Amino acid sequence: MLGTMDVHHHWTKLFERLPSYFDLQRRLMLLEDQIGCLLGGIQVVYIEELQPVLTLEEYYSLLDVFYNRLSKTRIPFHPRSLSGLQMILSSDRYAPSLHELGHFNVPTLCDPASLQRFILSRAPQARENLKRKDELKVIENELIQASTKKFSLEKFYKEPSVSSKQMVDCCKRLLGQSLPYLQGMHLCVSHFYSVMQDGDLCIPWNWKDGEAVK
């Protein structure tokens, strides 16, 4: 447990670091934009639920390594030709891939020429995947509203690690149930059964008939 002086020292150190933190964040965003410009206007994103937890410094280092490789090669992309598409950087892969959600998984150390061929060949499919993701998100929101209304829930939400596809499947099956005892509750769709400290009830998205919310 921290004493009074320890707490004061902790916050003092934290505030001292804020200027350098904001400066690093600004440089990180600039680096993402520079990478995007080199790759035809693609957007570099960080998807928390799909990527390992990184500090700001670690993520900046990852971007910096990738940017230096790209800038040395200067692979030709038509300006803005990949606008609207997204990519995430990965340090644990050696070959690029296209995720079902529409973004490209790009290894930091992949060959730039191979990356160009892969992205250009999969760009149409990536746009289709992104379109389906947006459509699925609309369906997900509608089902969340329908479930909240049917069961008179005070709050209905999911953990970030639960995909829209999983949430849609969960909601569709829940709506086929009669669960009057959920009225006024906070229900969270997760990967396991539990009750949080604040009283929110968690159920796995792939709950089985006969065991759901009992």
Secondary structure, 3 states (H helix, E strand, C coil): CCCHHHHHHHHHHHHHHHHHHHHHHHHHHHHHHHHHHHCCCCEECCCCCCCCCCCHHHHHHHHHHHHHHHHHHCCCCCCCCCCCCEEEEECCCCCCEECCCCCEEEECCCCHHHHHHHHHHHHHHHHHHHHHHHHHHHHHHHHHHHHHHHCCCCEEEECCCCCHHHHHHHHHHHCCCCCHHHCCCEEEEECCCEECCCCCEEEECCCCCCCCCC
